[in-house]
Amino acid sequence: MELTNTRLINFINRIKLPRDSMNTYREQVNNLQEKLVDKIKNDDRTGVKISGYRIAGSWAKHTILRATGLNPIDIDLVLFVTGDESLREDIGRLHDFVVSYLEEIYPTKDIAKDVDAEGKTKAITIKFVGTGLHVDIVPVVPLEKPADYVWQPERGGGGRYHTSVTGQLAAAKTWRDKNSYYTSIVRAAKFWRNYQELDLLSSFTIELMVAHLEAHEGVSSNIEHGLLRFFRLISDSSFPVITFPRAINSVPASYTNPVFIADPTNNENNAASKLTKAGWDEVKSKALEAYETLHIARTMSDLDSTADEWKQVFGPKFNVEV
């Protein structure tokens, strides 16, 4: 049998971050923001400095999931670093400045223990022990042109690219505004990714694939239908090059990754750049299994049998009861 939005929303409500928990995390986020505002306002240094910040990622896009043992709550905090354009050529110096800045904000914290520095770009994460909240610091250097674009090093090593943080958040808001079920489809797809341990499939690429389907196949007001076509898209033997009409630039003439999913603000950036062929093959295989299993679920005559099929895709915690 087909599962209605009403039933699937019961499942979504179980996997999304509960409002009470969100308030707890929000207190820590607000405290960090207050410290940043005060530091930025009273920072009289010349040269390199933090000129602003922006909360980004799943928290800002309203697609964050409930925390689990393997998947803590993480929030992206973008720091705009200005004062020296040479920072774009010296990632190590950029990292060291941001770490020292955080030490000034948290003088009583042992930042060395709370900040992870790994990979070529030395990704920075502030960990709050009490709640388990992770704040991933994203340092960027603003560009003069195009307006609102920044230079950003790729976390984990490898690339450096031009993108627009405000543009990405605006695009996500547009997708939410066009379809009130967009975030539910994305959340379910992310939960599937986590359950199937498809770590190379980022939340960003999931959002972009769902948005691509919304733009090219119409807005899906049915969650089950949205998930089915998401799995169909991935498992298709001819996965398309995904681009966005309002983004700057074009897809490169050649690229080495198995798929190309463009940044909605710059078509030359591949959001799927970390996907290897082996990783993508695994994602495709799991997506095909999900697509076929959910179609089998639609042939079942009762809810229990239908739910059993869905559990093959989303795990034993799948539950659509109130």
C-alpha positions, -999 to 999 in steps of 0.1 A, spaced: 0 0 0 11 36 -5 20 56 26 2 89 29 20 121 39 2 120 72 18 86 80 52 95 67 53 128 86 50 107 118 83 91 107 99 124 98 89 138 132 108 109 148 140 115 129 141 154 129 157 173 158 130 178 184 120 213 193 130 209 230 165 197 220 168 225 194 162 250 221 191 235 241 214 237 212 202 271 202 213 285 236 248 273 229 247 287 194 233 320 206 261 322 233 287 317 206 271 343 184 270 368 212 307 363 218 314 367 181 293 399 179 311 414 209 346 404 196 339 417 161 326 450 175 355 456 199 383 442 178 406 471 170 434 451 153 445 462 119 451 438 91 436 403 92 403 401 112 369 385 113 344 409 97 313 388 101 298 354 104 268 333 92 251 301 104 249 277 75 245 240 68 215 218 78 206 239 108 200 270 86 184 250 58 159 234 82 169 198 73 188 189 105 183 154 119 180 141 155 214 132 169 226 96 171 257 80 184 274 81 150 258 113 138 260 142 164 244 176 159 267 197 138 262 233 127 283 251 101 295 285 112 310 306 84 336 331 94 344 359 70 381 367 72 393 400 57 423 422 56 448 402 35 441 387 1 472 365 4 452 343 28 438 327 -3 473 313 -10 481 303 26 455 280 41 478 271 70 480 308 80 442 312 76 437 282 99 461 294 125 445 328 126 410 313 131 422 290 159 439 319 177 407 339 173 386 312 189 411 310 217 405 347 224 367 341 224 370 311 248 400 320 270 390 294 296 387 266 271 415 244 260 410 250 223 437 225 214 415 197 227 382 211 214 394 219 179 401 192 154 428 200 128 431 174 101 436 171 64 452 196 41 427 224 50 429 217 87 391 216 93 382 232 127 354 219 149 344 232 183 329 205 205 306 212 233 309 184 258 276 189 276 253 185 247 276 169 221 270 198 198 297 202 170 302 236 154 321 232 122 341 264 115 342 274 78 367 302 72 361 322 39 377 352 23 352 376 7 357 385 -30 352 420 -45 334 405 -75 309 389 -79 291 405 -50 284 381 -20 309 355 -33 338 342 -12 369 322 -16 366 290 4 390 261 10 375 227 7 373 209 41 393 177 42 418 188 16 419 192 -21 400 221 -35 396 258 -32 367 275 -49 344 305 -53 309 302 -39 282 323 -23 271 313 12 242 337 11 233 325 -23 232 288 -12 210 297 18 187 317 -5 184 288 -29 175 265 -1 148 289 11 134 291 -24 131 253 -25 114 252 9 90 279 -1 80 262 -33 73 229 -16 64 225 20 74 188 18 109 195 4 126 193 38 107 161 47 120 144 15 155 157 22 155 145 58 142 110 49 169 108 22 196 119 47 184 93 72 186 66 45 221 77 37 231 75 74 214 41 79 231 27 48 265 42 59 270 60 26 294 85 41 306 100 7 271 111 -2 270 145 14 239 163 27 245 190 2 244 167 -27 212 151 -14 196 186 -12 207 194 -47 194 162 -63 160 167 -47 160 204 -59 170 192 -94 140 169 -95 117 196 -82 129 219 -110 128 193 -139 99 170 -129 77 193 -110 71 200 -73 63 167 -54 36 172 -28 38 135 -20 67 124 2 67 88 -10 67 99 -46 95 123 -39 116 96 -24 109 71 -52 121 95 -78 151 104 -57 162 67 -56 153 64 -93 175 93 -102 205 79 -85 201 44 -98 195 55 -134 223 43 -157 225 78 -173 228 101 -143 225 137 -156 250 165 -151 231 187 -126 234 225 -131 215 255 -119 204 283 -142 211 312 -119 246 301 -110 277 318 -124 301 300 -148 297 266 -165 306 230 -159 342 223 -168 348 206 -201 363 176 -182 362 162 -147 374 131 -130 345 123 -107 318 98 -117 291 125 -114 288 163 -115 264 180 -92 269 217 -94 269 242 -66 237 263 -71 257 295 -70 287 284 -92 283 257 -119 320 250 -121 320 237 -85 313 200 -81 295 194 -48 301 157 -54 338 161 -57 345 136 -29 326 108 -46 349 81 -60 338 56 -86 336 29 -60 317 52 -36 292 62 -63 287 26 -74 278 17 -38 254 46 -36 238 36 -69 234 0 -58 218 10 -25 195 34 -43 184 7 -67 176 -16 -38 156 11 -21 137 20 -53 127 -17 -59 119 -23 -23 96 7 -20 78 -4 -51 73 -38 -36 59 -21 -5 33 -4 -26 19 -38 -36 13 -49 0 -23 -50 12 -17 -41 48 2 -15 68 24 -40 87 37 -57 56 42 -23 39 62 -10 69 84 -42 69 95 -34 34 102 2 43 123 -10 72 146 -27 47 154 7 34 153 29 65 161 5 92 142 -11 122 134 24 136 111 32 107 76 38 122 47 57 108 23 52 137 13 82 158 
